[in-house]
């Protein structure tokens, strides 16, 4: 038999936590001295104690842990998968909140007047690079590369120059995919066609200097998230050169 202190050392749980788990019926001691109330645990209970500590580290709620401890292997996998899905959804919600806060702080200004439209499938022939957040020349170079290569291949462009912007792998970067919509397949080592399914999207048309896009993009993000909309794909910018318009698109 182990005292509560020794059992705490063996499992990595605190004495306070063990007392609480006893009170809620999650992990009761094997014996409680009726004279002084001291709790004693069997060595065989260490495995359950360690399992509880690991599950709590994974943010599994206490009221679900008992079911996990009693479940068979298949039941354990199913319950952990369900918990993983819930954590993913919570992470998406918190990530959206952080993006909205950052956009409000950095972008400022009133919410934008959005449209909700149905987008067709996008087949984008382009390249992908990591670029600094403010690197218009890098995007222009990517679009120029795609334009020239499509001309060499004799492939017609089916839409305006388009860039997709995702979070980068370091501070101050974007993972940028830039090129042109095309129809059909493309067999090429330089350009790759990536297909994005049809979707409902929030859209805003910016009519003004392209240099204003960094601030406008932050206000766009803040407006979309502030309306409780959930995004499903990366933000797109379409440059409608003939009208001096930049179209911001966020599939939902």
N, C-alpha and C positions, 0 to 999 in steps of 0.2 A: 504494500500500500504506500502511496505517495502523499505527502502533505500537499496542501494547495500551493505552497511556495515552490516545492520541487516539481509539481505537476506543471506549474506555470513556466518554469525554466525548461522543462522537457518539450513543451508544446509551442513555446513562443508567445503564449497568451499572457495577458496581465491578470493579476489576482482579482482586480476589480471586474474585468470581463468575465472571468470564471464564475464569480458570485452572481453576476447578472444572468449568465447562461443557465445557472442552477435555478434562479428565480423564475425564469420563463419556461423552464422544462426542456431546454435544448441539450444541455450536458450536465446531468445531475451527478454528484459524487457517488462513489460506490458505498460510502459509509459516512455518517455524520455522528460524531460523539455526542450523545444526549446530555452529557454533563457540561461540556464547554462549547458545543456547537462547531467544533473544528471539523473541517471537511477533509476526507481522504479519498484518493482515486486509485483505481487499479492500473497497473502498467498497460493493460490491454486497451485502456481508454485513450492512451496517448495518440493512437492513430486517428481517432475521431477528433481529438483536440487540434491536431495539425491540419486535418482536412477543413475544420471550421475556420482556422486562421487563414488558410489559403483562399477559401471561398469568400471570406470577408475582404481580403485584399483585392479580389476580383469584383467587389461591390455587389455581391449577391445578398439580397435582403435576408435578415434573420428568419423571417417567417417562411422562407423558401429553402433554407439550409436543411431543416429536418427532413424534408422530402427528398433532397439530394442524397443525404446520408443513408436513407433507407432504400433508395432506388437501385435497380440492377444496372448493368453497364449500358444497355440501350436507353433506359430511362434517364440515366445520368447525361448521356450525350444529348438527348432531346431537350432536356431542361436547360442544360448549359447553352445549347444553340439558341433557345428562346431568349435566354438572358443576354447572349451576345447580340441578338437582333435589337433588343431593347436598349442596350448600351450604345449601339450604332446610331439609333434614332436620337438618343439623348445627345450624343456627340454632334450630330448634324444640327440639332437645334442650337446647341451652344456655339458651334462654329458660325452658324448664321447670325447669331446674336453678336458675336465678336466682330464679324464683318460689318454688320450694320453700325455698331458703335464706332468702329474705325472710320467708316465712310462718313458718318455724321461729324466726327471730330475733324477729319482732314478735308472733307469736301465742303461742309457747311451749306448754307442756302436752303431754300424751301424745297419740298418734294417736287419731283418732276411730274408732268402730265403724261402718264403712260397709256399705251394702247395694249390690248390683249388680242393677239392674232393667231391664226393657225398657220404654222410653218410646214412647207413640204419637206420631203427628205432632202438632206444636203449631202452631196458627194464632192468632197473638197480635195482637189489635187494640190498638194503643197509640201512644204518641208517643216521641220520642227526644230526649234532652238531655245536655249535658255538666254533670255535677254534681261537687261536692267529694266526696272519699271518705267523709266523715262528714256526710251531709246527708239525714237521714231525712225531713225536712219536704219536701224537693224531690221525693222519691219519692212521698210521700203525695199531694202536689199533682198529680203525673202520674196516679196511680191515680184520684184524685177526678175529674180531667178526663175520663178514659176512662169511668168509671162513669156520669157525668152524660150524656156524649155518647151512650153506648149506650142509655141510657134514652130520650133524645130521639129516637133512630132506631128505637126499639122492637126492638132486637136483644138477644137473651138471652145472658147470660154462660155459657160452657160449662166454667168452671173457676175456681179461686181467683185472686186478684190475684197477678200474676207480674212479676218484674223480671229483666232480663238485664243483666249487667255486663261491660263490656269495658274495656280500657285506654283512657285518655283521650288528648287531644292535648297534654297538658302535665302538669307535676308536680302530684300531689295531686288528680287528677280521674279520673272514670269516664265512659265513654260508656254511659248508662243508657237502656234501652228498657223501658217499664213500661206495663202494661195488663191486659187480660183475654183468656183464650182464647175464641174464638167458633167457630161452625160456618159453613162456606160463605164467600162473598165479602162484601166490604163496600165500597160506593162512597161515600166520604166524603173531604172535604178535610182534616179535622182528624185523624182516626184512619186509620192505614194497617195493613192486615193483612199481616204477614210470616210466611212459612211455614217451619218448621224440621222436617226429616225425622225419622221415627222412628229411635231409636238406643238402644243399650245405654248405661246411665248409672250413675255412682256417686251414691248418695243418702245424705243424713244428715238426720234429723229433730231439730231443736233445740226442746226443750221448756223454755221459760224466757223471761226478759225479752228483748224484741227489742233492747234496748240492748246486749246481749252479742254481737249478730251480727257486728260488725267483728272481734272476736277469734276467734269461732267460725269465721268464714269463712276466716281465715288458717290455723287448724288444719285445716280441711277441705281447703284447697289443699295444705298440706304432706302430709297423709295420702294424698291421691290421687296426687300426684307421687311420694311416697316409696314407693308400691307399684308404681311403674313403669308406671302407666296413662297413656295418651295421650289428651288431650282433642281433640274435634272441633268443639265449639260453645262458645259463651259460657256461663259459670256462670249458673244461674238460682236465684232465691229465690222460693218460693211461700209466701204468708202464709195459713195455715189459721186464720183468726181464731176460729172457733167452738171450736177445741181449743187455742188459744194456742200453735200450733206454727208454726215456720218450717222449711220443707223446702228444703234445699240440694241442688241437682241439677247435675251436670256431665256432659253427654253425651260419650261416649268414641268 
